[in-house]
């Protein structure tokens, strides 16, 4: 596209190109109800990153549809979110109809022949409009744009044949990006399967040479998993009896458990450590407004066997005093017990002593020095199944503390545990690097999309669109 080719472009306000700019309403505000089938009722969250309204979960009947006739949608209508998440853009297709929408989406309907609808759709997704929209947001609790704001958007109108060429070029470039992203997602799925395979192989005794094999080759004795378990129990028994609180843990039922490698034994989580719950904030208490000396770890902070600190919450001193007993140390293991059940890991040293949410438990008082083996077992495909079998399915699924104690654990000799953990760490570090590269590349594809749109609609562009 050359400067000569853009001399006959003009900036036109969107309202001057449209037959209608309006918005919908919420049926329940007028005494109507949603239904489980019927006419699709599209909300902003139903519009995906490609501008397709493909995940509708709400429906209305024909009477409601006719009552809300102002917002009856048509083929080629463009939707623009004006409340909550600002700037999400959708394009209606024949297969989306019949449909209606609510007041969080502006309905943009072009005059016949005024503009290519796909040209406008892509322009509304460009940084030029997205940045303009964000600057015009009003409201404190919930961000909003007015229909007047939408109507005042300035659109660079090219000759119709040029609009169609621009749309064709954008869609060609986006198609290439979509293919690249699909390939990246396949790679990511393969990495996930690889990680699962590594953990499965490890906890079945097939990742490293067993201690029994090494001892036999070297002509020496070794501490078996059974001997290790007895040593753990004796240590915990002596420590617990000194406090007057010791209760003998329950051994696992091995009747239906598979045979283990030589030198291994079945133990239970409760035999290896104590399982204790976290604590919610006391009634009437809220998080501190800024950072304090009292971090509070939630399930949403669990990530990759560790803790993501970017959105960590903190407690006020008076709040922490009331729930001071419900902390976790870097020697413990966390496990989520509600919501996303079965996330397992350890907290880093700098969060030692942080408070723990009621939606998680900790496995504490671990007396042997290979806790990451237990983390990897519980994260393995078989461990995940054991956790799932222990979860109570109610209105909200919950993993009870006593059920965690009963989860069986294949326990190798301690030296073998160390070798297993070391090899897993090595193999998974490679996948972590690959996943990091994947995420960075995925972000670059979004930058490329924005660049493609920016170049496509730039009147100062002196060359072709960005090439992939």
N, C-alpha and C positions, 0 to 999 in steps of 0.2 A: 504494500500500500504506500503510495508516494504522496508528497504534499499536494501535487497537482490533483491527485484523486480525491483529496479531502476538502478542496476549496468549495465544493457545493454541499458540504455538510452544514447543518444548522442545529443550534441548541433549542429544544422545545420543551416546555413544561409538560410533565406527564399528564396532567389534567386536560390539556388541550389535545391529547392524542386518544383520550379515553371516552367511551360511551358511558362508563360508570366506574366510580371508585367508592366502594361501600364496605360494610362489614356485617357479620352475622350477630346472633344472639344465643344465649344459653336457654335451651328448651325448658329447663326446670324453673326458670324465672317467671314463666307464664303458665305454670301448672302442667306442663307436658313432661313426659318421662322418656328416658333412654330405653331402648329395647335391645334384645340380643341378636336380632336380625332385622333386615329391612333395608332402609336407605342409609348409605354411609354418612356418618357425621365426622368430618375431618377436623382435627385439632393440629396445632403447630407441631406437637411432638410426633405426629404421624408422618411428617414430611422428612424424608431421608436426605443424605448429603447430595444425592443426584437430583433432588427436587421432585421426587416421586412420593405420592401419598399412598404407601403400600401396606401400612400396618394399622389400619383403622380397627379399633376395638369397640367403638360406640356406634349405635344405629338409632334411627328414629322411624316412626311409621309415616304413612303418606299424609295423614291429617296434620301431623306436626310439621312435615315438610312444606305443606301448602300454607300453614300459618306463618312459617318463617320464609315466605316467598321472596323477600328482599334478598336473601342470601342463597337462593337456589343456584347452584353452580352450573356452568356450561363448559363445553369443550373449549379449550384454549384460554380459559380464565387463568390468571396468574394470582397466586396467593403470596402475601408478604406479611410475616409475623410482626405485629405492632405492640405486643404486650409480653412481658416475661423475657423470653429469648428473642431479642430483636434481630430482624434481618434474614430469617429463614425464608427461602423462596421456593415455591412449588408451581408446577405447571400441570393443569388438568388435561387428561386424555379421555377419549370416549369410554375406555374400559373402567375409568374411575366413577362414572356416572350411573344412576342419579346420585347426587351428593349435596350436602349442605355443610355449613361451617358456623363457627362462633365469632365472638367479638374480638378475639385475639388475633384474627387473621383479616387483613384487608383484602378485598376482592378487586382486582384490577382487570377491567374488561375493555379491550381496545375497540376503537371505531373500525368499521370495516375498511381495510386497505390502508389504514393510517401507518402501520408499522408491522414488520414481521414479528409474530408473537414469540418465536424462539430468540430472536435478536434482543427483544426487551427482557425476556427471561434471563438470558446470560448477562445483560448489562446490569440488571438489578442485583446479580450475584457478585459483581465486580467490586473491587476495593473502593472505587469512586463513590458508589451508592452506599456500601456498607459503612464506610467512614462517615459519610454525611448523615446517615441514619443514627449512628451512635452519638454524634454531636447534638442531635435534636431531641434526645431522650428527655422526657420530663417524668417527674414522680420520684418519690423517695423509697417507699416500700416495694413497689413493683414498677419497673420501667415501662413507659408507654410512649408510643408515637401517635399523633393524630392523623386522620385521613387528609387533613390539609397539608401536613408534612409530606405525605406520600404524593399528593397532587403537585407539590412544588418541586419534586425531583426534576432536575434538568437532564434531558435525554439527548445525546448526540445523534441526530437523525441523518443517516446516509441514504443515498438513492437506493431504492428497493432491491435492484439487482445486486448491488454491493452488500446490502444487508444479508442477502442469501449466501453470498460467497463467504462473508465473515462467519456466519453460522456454520457453514459446511466445514470451514477450516478449524473453528473451535472444536467442533464435534470430532473431527479427525484426530486432532491433538489429544483431546480428552480420551478418546478410544485407546490411543497408545498408552496413555497414563493408566487407564483402567486395567489394561493388560499387564502392565508392569506391577501395579498394586496387587492384582490377583496372583501373580507369580511370587511376590513377596509374602503374601499370606499363606501360600502353599509351603514356602520355606519355613515360615513360623510354625505351621502345623506340624511339619516334619521334625522341627526342633523339639516341640512339645512331646511328640511320640518318642524321640530319641531319649529325652530326659526320663520319661516314664520307663523306658526299656533299661536304662542304666540303673535306676533304683530297683526295678524288679530283679534284675540279674544280681545286684549287690546283696539284697536281703534273702536271696535263695542260695547264697554261698558260691556263686559262679563268676564273680567279678575278679576276685584275687585268690591266690593260693590259700587254702585253709591252713590253720595252725596245726591241725592234725597231720596234714601232708608234710609240712615243713619239719615238724618234730620227728616224724618217722624217718625222713631223709637224713636228718642230723643226728639221729639216734639219741634223742633226749625226751624227757617228760615235759608236760606243759599243764597249765591250769585250764581245765575244760570250762565250757559255759556253765555246766551244772555246779562245778566247784566255785566259780565266780558268783553265781546266784546265791549259793549258801553263804559265801563271805559277805555279800551285800546284805542279806537278811540278818546275819549275826551282827553286823555293824549297826544297822537300823534298829535292831532289837535292843542292843545295849544303849544306843543313844536315846531311844524312845522311852525305855524303862526308867532311865535316869530322870526323865521329865514326868513320869507317871501317867503318860497318855498313850502308850503303845498299844496298838491293836494289830494282831497278826493278819497280814494281808492274805487275800484269797488267791490260791494258785489257779491257773487257767484249766479249763476242761479240755483235755487233749484228745478226747475220743474221736473227734472229726477233723483234727488238725493234721496236716501233711507231715511226712517224715522229714527230719532235718539232716543237714550234713553232719558228718562225724565231728564230735566235740561240741555241738550246739545243743541247746535245751530250750524248751518253751517256758517262758516266764509270763507274768502279767504286768501291766503298767503299774498296778498297785504294789507289786513286790519290789519294783525298782525305785519307786518314789511316792510321795504323798500328792494327792490331787486336791487342790483347793480353788475356790472360786474367787472372782473379782467382785467389785462392788460399784453400784450406780451412785450418782451424786445424791446426797440427802435431799429430801423434799424441800423445795424453796431455794436451793442453791443453784448457781450457774457457774459456767467457766469464767476464769479470769479474763479480763479484756486484753491483756498483753502477756508476755512471757514472765513466768515466775520460777521459783525453785522446785515446783511440784508438777512435773509433766503427768498427763493422764492419757494412757494408751487405749485406743479404741480398736475394734476389729477393722475399721476402714484404714487404720494405720499399718496393719500387717501387710508385708510385701516381701516375696522372695525369701522366706525363712528368716527375715529380719523385720525392721520397722522403718517405714517411710516417715520422715520427720517434717516434711514440707507443710502438712496441715495439722500438726500436733496441737492438741489443746493443753491448757495449763489450769491448775487449781489455785484458788485463793488459799491463804494459810489456814483460815478458819474452817474451810471445807476439808482440806487435807487432814486436819486434826481429827475430824469425825470419822474418816475412813482410812486412818493411818495403817491399820492392820492389813489392808488389801493391796499390797504392793508386790512387785515382781523384781527379781534380781537377774543379773546376766548369767547366773548359774542355772536358772530355771528354764523350763520349756513352756511356751504358751500354746494353747489350742483353742480355737474359736468354738463356741458351743451353741450359738444362735445366729440366725441370719446366714452368712456364708460359713457353714459348719465345716470344721476339719482343716482350717488354715493352721499350720504348725511352724514354729520357729523359735528363735531366741532374741532377747533384746540386747542391743549393744551396751558396752561398758558405760557410755556416757548417760544412759537411761537407767542405770542400776538404781533400784529403789523407787521407780515410777509407780504410780497407781494404775491398776488394771480394771478395765470395764467389766461389768457384770455379764457381758456376752462372751466372755472368755474365761478359761481356767488356766492354772499353772500346774505343771508337774514339778514339784520341788523336793528338797531333801534327797537329791540324787547323790549317792555316795561313790559311784564309780566315775571315772574321768573321761567318758566318751559319750556325752549327752547328744552330740550330733548324730550318732548312730540311731538313737531313738527318734530323732526328728526325721531322718531319712526313711526309717521304717514306716512311720505314721504317714509320710508323704508318698510312699510307694503305691502302685496300683492295688496291691493286696491290702496294705494298711488303710487305704481310702475305703475299700470295701468293708473292712472291719469296723471303721468309724461309722459308715453308713448303716451297717447292721445294728449298731448300738444306739442309733438316733431314734428318738420317739417321735412318731409322725402324728402331730396334733394340728390345731389351727396354725400354730407357728412351731415348726420343728425345733426340737431341743435335744442337746446331748447332755444327759445327766452325769454328774461327777462320779457316782458309783459305777456307772457303765464304762466310763473311761478307765477306771481302775481294773475292770475285768478284761479289757482288750488284750489279747495274747500278743507276745513279742518273741520272735525267734532270736535267742541270745547266743552270739558266738563268744569264743574266748576274747578277753579284753585286747590282747595284742592284735588279733584279727579284726576287731572292731576299728582299731586305729588305722589299720591298712585299708579297710573298706572306706572309711570316711575320707582318708587322704586321696584315694583313687577317685571317689565320687567328686570331691572338691576339684580335682584336676580336670576331670571330664566336663563337669558342669560349668567351670570357668570359661571353657571354650564356647559353650552355648550362650553364656551370658554376654560374651563379647559379640557374638553373632546377633543376639537379640537387640543389643544396643545399636548395632549398625542398622538393623531392620527398622527400629523406631526412628532413627535419624533420617533414613532414606524415605520413610513414610511421610515425615514432616516436610522433606524437600519436595515430595510430589504435590503437597498442598501449596507450597510456595510457587511451584511451577504452574499450577492451575490459576493462581492469582495473577501470575505474570502473563500467562496466555490471554486472560481476559483483559488485563491492562493494556497489552500491546494491541489487541484486536480493536479496542475502542479509542485508541489514542490518535488524535488528529495531527500529532507531531511525529508519528511513526514514519520512519524513512526506510524501513526494511520489512521483510516477511515476518510472520508471526514466529514466536519462539519455537525452535525445533527441538524435538525430544531425542 
